Amino acid sequence: MTPPPPPQSVQLISDCFIKPSQLPDGSNRPLHLPPWDLAMLSVHYIQKGLLFPLPPRCLKAGFDRPAFIHSFLEKLKRSLSSALFHFYPLAGRFATLKQTDPPFYTVFVDCTNSPGARFIHATLDMTVADILSPTYVPDVVQSFFDHDRAIDHDGHTLSLLSVQVTELADGVFIGLSMNHAIADGTSFWLFFNSWSEIFQAQEKGAVDVVQLSRPPVLTRWFPENHPGPLSLPYTDDPSSFLARFESPELRERVFHFSADAIAELKAEANRQCGTTNISSFQSLTALIWRCITRARHFPPNQVTGCRMAANNRARLDPQLSPEYFGNSINFLRTAATVGELLGSGLGWAAQLLHAAVAGHSNAKLREWNEDWIKRPQVYNPDKTFDRYSVMMGSSPRFDKYGSEFGLGKAVALRSGYANKWDGKASGYPGREGGGSVDLEICLPPVTMALLEADPEFMAAVTVS
């Protein structure tokens, strides 16, 4: 028997570091991190990227493709340098300030002593269809991102932002790895879209420093009585309070839910509860929680949890700007026994999730921050996200297809290895918009197969 061909692997062509085109006032001062940032030091980098087909002319005989790619990469570098003027902390590195008397240990962003953000050009002898046509996301997609398995504390020696442009046979993938201790998903996509905005403006002849339509707010929010810097549990060895997480064997699949399917879920959840308050995403999350729990075959008395990442910007009083650049999220947990969850309807689960979101108030946020300052700690994924729970991350509200870089609208969004475990689901907008949703779900192979055979789940999935 002829052995199968070896899997294709990404080949590194070049890499360099990009600095801001110039540094704004105040960039020479340390950027101290509030509790929402410091709590992330054990979490993986955010790894998200967009897949673009090359323009048809690039695939015609006689076209000078190397010259096109070289020009495209140079434009990306120039616009990235300009974007880093507005988002200059991403060109920095972490540094630690510590002392023994009194004990003090904190991590901050040093925006001056750094080579900048990393920029990588790589190639892969595969097509766009090779990435999109398999049922499960191919493992090679993890190679589209730098800083594999790095945690945020590694930002002392690794760039806080790394861009990898992977050239395919008929497309390119632009993958960003961004340190999660200085940016959440809202901030990540604000940067991605701002970079594309600058790229497009420079294509039209704009100068290096482009005025953004949505400039970031870089000033960090601290509780009024604790302006910072804030101390972590004092130690000369950060490994005593950090944890590294390795994912088990997982299958990753992107399921599509049309706008009509989402509307039907929302209507059914609200009908069952006699209300109109349950949102589309709460209804979808309730479906995922129920169906993954059913596929796991836990006993009826087992407690199962569902966590959702909640954006705090509009919940604080006074509110933070939507362009606040940093972390402003908490993980809201709802719990029930397996018997309760599966013995009740979709609306019952959605109502639990709605209550958790409705109760996430300014008072709760300030209480969380005060408690953290008294007992500082970083998230340990092994303890925070257990195998009995489901975690809904990211958001279909983010403008994830707004970054085009002169290539038109991306055909798909994909993510790297980072922050994935049994029961992790990430919500993305469907490419066609209109309220459609793509849901990236990670499960062990056996559980995934049972989910794919679940009638309630598959009835809501739109099969292309």
Sequence and secondary structure as in RCSB ss.txt:
>XXXX:A:sequence
MTPPPPPQSVQLISDCFIKPSQLPDGSNRPLHLPPWDLAMLSVHYIQKGLLFPLPPRCLKAGFDRPAFIHSFLEK
LKRSLSSALFHFYPLAGRFATLKQTDPPFYTVFVDCTNSPGARFIHATLDMTVADILSPTYVPDVVQSFFDHDRA
IDHDGHTLSLLSVQVTELADGVFIGLSMNHAIADGTSFWLFFNSWSEIFQAQEKGAVDVVQLSRPPVLTRWFPEN
HPGPLSLPYTDDPSSFLARFESPELRERVFHFSADAIAELKAEANRQCGTTNISSFQSLTALIWRCITRARHFPP
NQVTGCRMAANNRARLDPQLSPEYFGNSINFLRTAATVGELLGSGLGWAAQLLHAAVAGHSNAKLREWNEDWIKR
PQVYNPDKTFDRYSVMMGSSPRFDKYGSEFGLGKAVALRSGYANKWDGKASGYPGREGGGSVDLEICLPPVTMAL
LEADPEFMAAVTVS
>XXXX:A:secstr
          EEEEEEEE  SS  TTTTS EE  HHHHTTTTSB EEEEEEEE  GGGGSTT  HHHHHHHHHHH
HHHHHHHHHHHTGGGGSEEEEEEEETTEEEEEEEESSSS  EEEEEEE S  HHHHHSSSS  GGGGGGSSSTT 
BGGGGGTS SEEEEEEE SSEEEEEEEE TTS  HHHHHHHHHHHHHHHHHHHTT  SS   SS  B S    TT
  S    S  S GGGT       S EEEEEEE HHHHHHHHHHHHHHHT S   HHHHHHHHHHHHHHHHHT  T
T EEEEEEEEE TTTSSS   TTB S  EEEEEEEEEHHHHHHS HHHHHHHHHHHHHT  HHHHHHHHHHHHHS
     HHHHS TT EEEEE TTS TT   TTS S SEEEE STT  TTEEEEEE TT TT EEEEEEE HHHHHH
HHT HHHHHHS   
